[in-house]
């Protein structure tokens, strides 16, 4: 069974973006140390456009070969005329509003989201599935998430888009590790208690 990992950036107070989902204020913390770590440990989480700009097009995927994102997260790429933001992986976009995929590498999931994710998790393979965002999607898939990797940036938003857009539920996870960076960023990894 492949793992579904919610690998996400958030503020100290647990928001992944402002009320509209904009998280550009977090980008100022992506310095040499953090980028080197991402290149080494999570290279597939660097967008295809970012990989090209940084000359990293030949990096192999280490942890994930599939990415799932919500319509709002995908729209950020579409707004910059990028139709396949993670072309180095299989891409899925959960959307009820898109009726046709704008890119042959992007498969739309418009119904039975949980069922489709369970099918992906049941596939054979050594690499896992990255849940890229957003909030509502993570809320719908919370029972399917096996691992959390949370990059916490030293910012307080006060309000905004929460990590999980869902009703209240107390789900237990076990802390597996914490990595600290010189700029104040923390990366915490949790596995689900099953």
N, C-alpha and C positions, 0 to 999 in steps of 0.2 A: 504494500500500500504506500503510495507516494504521499508526502506531507504537503499540506497547504500552510504556507507561512505568510502571515500578515507582516510585511516589512514596511515600516511607515516612519515618517518624521513627525514629531509633534513638539509643542511648546511644553514648558514645565507643568502648566496646568491642563495638559491633555488635549489640546486642540491641534488639529492637523492643518488648519488654515483659518483665515478670518471668516466672518459669517458667510461670505460668498465662496469660500474654499481657497482663496489666494494664500499661498505660503511663500511668496517671494522673499519675505523678510528673513526666512531661514537660510536662504542661499548664501548670505554673507559669511556663514560659518563653514562653508565647504572650502577649507584651506588645504594646503599641501599634505598635511598629516592625514586628514580625513579622506581626501581623495586617494592617497596611497593605500589606505586601508580598504577602501571600496574596490579599487583596482585589484587588490590581492584577494580579498575575501568574497566580495559580492560584485564582480565585474558586470554581470548581466543587468544589474539595476541602474547602470549608466545608460541613458537613452542612446539610440542609434545616432542621433544628431550630435549628442555630447561626445560619443566615442569618436566620431569623425573629426570633430573640432579638436579633440585632444590627441589625435593620432593613435587611437586605441582600437581600431577596427578589427584587429586580429586577436583580441582577447577571447579566450574560450570561456563558455559558461561553466561555472563551478558548482552552483547550488540549484539553479532553476533552468528549466528548458521551456517553461510555459508561464505566461503572465495573464492575469485576469484583472481588468479594471472596470470601473463604473463609467457611465456616460459622461458625468461631469469631469472626471480625470482625463478621459479621452478627448473631450472637447478642448482642453488646454492645448493638446497637440494639433487638433484640427484648426484651431484659431491661428496657428503659425504655418498652415498648409502642410503639416506632417500627417500623413494618413496611417503610417506604421511606425509609431514611436519606439517600438522594441522589436524591430525586424529580425534581430538575431535570436528570437524565440518564437514559439507559437503564441499568437495573441488572440485573446478573447475579450470582448467588450459586452458587459451586461447592459442592455438597453431595451426599453419598451418603445422609445420614440424613433430610433433609427430603423428604417425598414429594409435598407440595403447597405451592405458594407462598402465603404469607400475605398477599400484596399483588399486585394486577394489574400494577403497574409492575415487579415483580421476577420475572425469569425464572430458573428453576433449571437448572443444568448438572450432571447426575448421572452422565453418562458421556461418553467421548470429549472430555475437556476441551481437549486440545491441538487437536483438529480443530475444535471450536467457536470457539476463539480465533483460529485461522487463518482461519475464515470471517469473523469480525468484522474482522480486519485487512484482508481482501481487499475489504471494502465500500468504496464510493465515499464520500468525505467529506473535509473539510478538518481536522476535529478528530480527535484520537486517542483511545486507550483507556487508562484509568487502572487499573492493578493496585493496589488499595487494601491488600491484605493477605489473608491472613497468611503466615506462615512456610512452611507446607507447600505452600500454593498457589504461592508464589513459587518454591519448589524444583521443583515439577512443571512450571512454565512458564519456567524459566530460559533455555531455548534460544529462546524466543519473545520475550524481553524485548529491546527495541531501545534503551531509554534508562533510566538510573537517576537519580532525583532524591532525594538523601538529605539529610534534615534531621537533623543530628547535634546532639543536646543535650548540654550540658556536665555529663553524669552518667556514672558508672561503675556498672554493675549487678553485675559479677562473674560472674553467670550469668543465664540467662533464655531467652527465645525468640529464636533467631538470625534474622537477616534472611532467610536461606534454609535451610529445613529439607530438606536433600538430602544426597546422598553427595558425596564430594570430586570436584571438577572445577575446573580452572583456566580460567576464561572471561575473556578480555581485553576491557577497556573503555578508552576514551580520555576523559581529563578535558577537559570543555568549558568549565567555569567554576566559580568558587567565590564565594559571597556570604557575607560575615560580618555578624553583627548585634551590636549593643552589649551584649547580654546573654550573649554567648558562643556562640550558636547558629551553626553553619556549614551552608550549603546548597551541596552539591556536585552538579554535573550531569555525567553520563558518557554517552557514546554507545558502543554495541557496535561492536567491530572486526569487520567482516565481510569 
